Amino acid sequence: MECKLNKKRVLIGGLAAGVWINICEMVTHHCILMDRYKWLAQQGISLAHPRLYFFPVYPIMMLIGGIILAWMYGATRDTLGPGAVTAMKVGFVAFLLAGVPSNYTAAAWSPIGKFIPFVCMVAAFIECVLGALIAGAIYKPKP
């Protein structure tokens, strides 16, 4: 069976979506949540510095997430139809898989409170839906 997926456009659209996701992550964590993170570290509730290598690993993971969004869009557009509605559906499914479970668990069990998981969940929704729209706008099937 021949692969109809345009891998080059998946990569380009995915990297664009990944850049968008990284921008959203920087705004979320550095602009919106940084003071709260510092306070939590001062109180001894969270770490002041990561235990594992965080940079460049995390931004690379977000780029890979963007590529996965583009791949999901490319893989579903023949079934669901091309366009923004399909991209939004793909983004919403990705949000349900990537943004909801971990943030719900953090809100339920973590001593950091509910604000950080809520903000992260809203950010994940924006990242996934708009990231899929970006990837979908760039993706074109093979000629």
C-alpha positions as CSV (number, residue, x, y, z in Angstrom):
1,M,0.0,0.0,0.0
2,E,1.4,3.4,-1.1
3,C,1.7,6.1,1.5
4,K,-0.2,9.1,0.4
5,L,1.1,11.3,3.2
6,N,3.3,14.2,2.1
7,K,6.1,13.7,4.6
8,K,7.9,16.9,3.6
9,R,4.8,19.0,4.3
10,V,4.2,17.1,7.6
11,L,7.7,18.0,8.7
12,I,7.3,21.7,7.7
13,G,3.9,22.1,9.1
14,G,4.9,20.2,12.2
15,L,7.9,22.3,12.9
16,A,5.8,25.5,12.5
17,A,3.3,24.0,14.9
18,G,6.1,23.1,17.3
19,V,7.5,26.6,17.2
20,W,4.0,27.9,18.1
21,I,3.8,25.4,21.0
22,N,7.2,26.5,22.2
23,I,6.1,30.1,22.2
24,C,3.0,29.3,24.1
25,E,5.0,27.3,26.6
26,M,7.4,30.2,27.2
27,V,4.6,32.7,27.7
28,T,2.7,30.3,30.0
29,H,5.6,29.3,32.2
30,H,7.9,32.3,32.1
31,C,5.4,35.2,31.9
32,I,2.3,33.8,33.6
33,L,3.5,31.2,36.1
34,M,7.1,32.1,36.9
35,D,6.3,34.1,40.1
36,R,4.2,31.2,41.4
37,Y,7.0,28.7,40.6
38,K,9.5,30.9,42.5
39,W,7.2,31.1,45.5
40,L,6.6,27.4,45.5
41,A,10.4,26.8,45.4
42,Q,11.0,29.2,48.2
43,Q,8.4,27.4,50.3
44,G,10.1,24.1,49.6
45,I,7.0,22.7,47.8
46,S,8.8,22.4,44.4
47,L,12.4,22.3,43.1
48,A,14.2,25.5,42.2
49,H,16.1,23.7,39.5
50,P,15.2,20.7,37.3
51,R,16.6,17.3,38.2
52,L,17.0,16.3,34.5
53,Y,18.4,18.1,31.5
54,F,15.5,20.4,30.7
55,F,16.9,22.6,27.9
56,P,17.1,21.6,25.0
57,V,15.1,18.4,25.7
58,Y,11.7,20.0,26.5
59,P,11.7,22.4,23.4
60,I,12.7,19.5,21.2
61,M,9.8,17.4,22.7
62,M,7.4,20.3,21.8
63,L,8.7,20.3,18.2
64,I,8.1,16.6,18.0
65,G,4.6,17.2,19.4
66,G,4.0,19.7,16.5
67,I,5.2,17.1,14.0
68,I,2.8,14.6,15.5
69,L,-0.1,17.1,15.2
70,A,0.8,17.6,11.5
71,W,1.0,13.9,11.0
72,M,-2.4,13.4,12.7
73,Y,-3.9,16.1,10.5
74,G,-2.4,14.6,7.3
75,A,-3.5,11.1,8.3
76,T,-7.1,12.1,9.0
77,R,-7.8,14.7,6.3
78,D,-8.8,12.1,3.7
79,T,-11.4,10.6,6.1
80,L,-12.6,13.8,7.8
81,G,-12.0,16.2,4.9
82,P,-9.4,18.9,4.4
83,G,-9.7,22.2,6.2
84,A,-9.8,24.0,9.5
85,V,-12.6,22.0,11.1
86,T,-10.6,18.8,10.7
87,A,-7.5,20.5,12.1
88,M,-9.5,21.7,15.1
89,K,-10.9,18.2,15.7
90,V,-7.3,16.8,15.6
91,G,-6.1,19.5,17.9
92,F,-9.0,18.9,20.3
93,V,-8.2,15.2,20.4
94,A,-4.5,15.9,21.0
95,F,-5.5,18.2,23.8
96,L,-7.7,15.5,25.4
97,L,-4.8,13.1,25.3
98,A,-1.9,15.4,26.2
99,G,-3.4,18.3,28.2
100,V,-6.2,16.9,30.3
101,P,-5.0,13.8,32.2
102,S,-1.8,15.1,33.6
103,N,-3.2,18.5,34.6
104,Y,-6.3,16.9,36.2
105,T,-4.0,14.6,38.1
106,A,-1.8,17.5,39.2
107,A,-4.9,19.5,40.3
108,A,-6.2,16.5,42.3
109,W,-2.9,15.3,43.9
110,S,-0.2,17.9,43.8
111,P,0.4,20.3,46.6
112,I,0.9,23.2,44.1
113,G,-2.8,24.0,44.0
114,K,-5.2,24.1,41.2
115,F,-4.1,27.3,39.5
116,I,-1.0,26.0,37.7
117,P,-2.7,22.9,36.3
118,F,-5.7,25.0,35.2
119,V,-3.4,27.5,33.4
120,C,-1.4,24.6,31.8
121,M,-4.6,22.9,30.7
122,V,-5.8,26.1,29.0
123,A,-2.4,26.6,27.4
124,A,-2.5,23.0,26.2
125,F,-5.9,23.6,24.6
126,I,-4.6,26.7,22.8
127,E,-1.3,25.0,21.8
128,C,-3.0,21.9,20.4
129,V,-5.9,23.5,18.5
130,L,-4.0,26.4,17.1
131,G,-0.9,24.2,16.4
132,A,-3.1,21.8,14.5
133,L,-4.6,24.7,12.5
134,I,-1.1,25.9,11.7
135,A,0.0,22.4,10.6
136,G,-3.2,22.0,8.6
137,A,-2.8,25.3,6.8
138,I,0.7,24.3,5.7
139,Y,0.0,20.7,4.9
140,K,-0.8,19.9,1.3
141,P,-1.2,16.3,-0.1
142,K,1.2,14.8,-2.6
143,P,0.6,16.0,-6.1
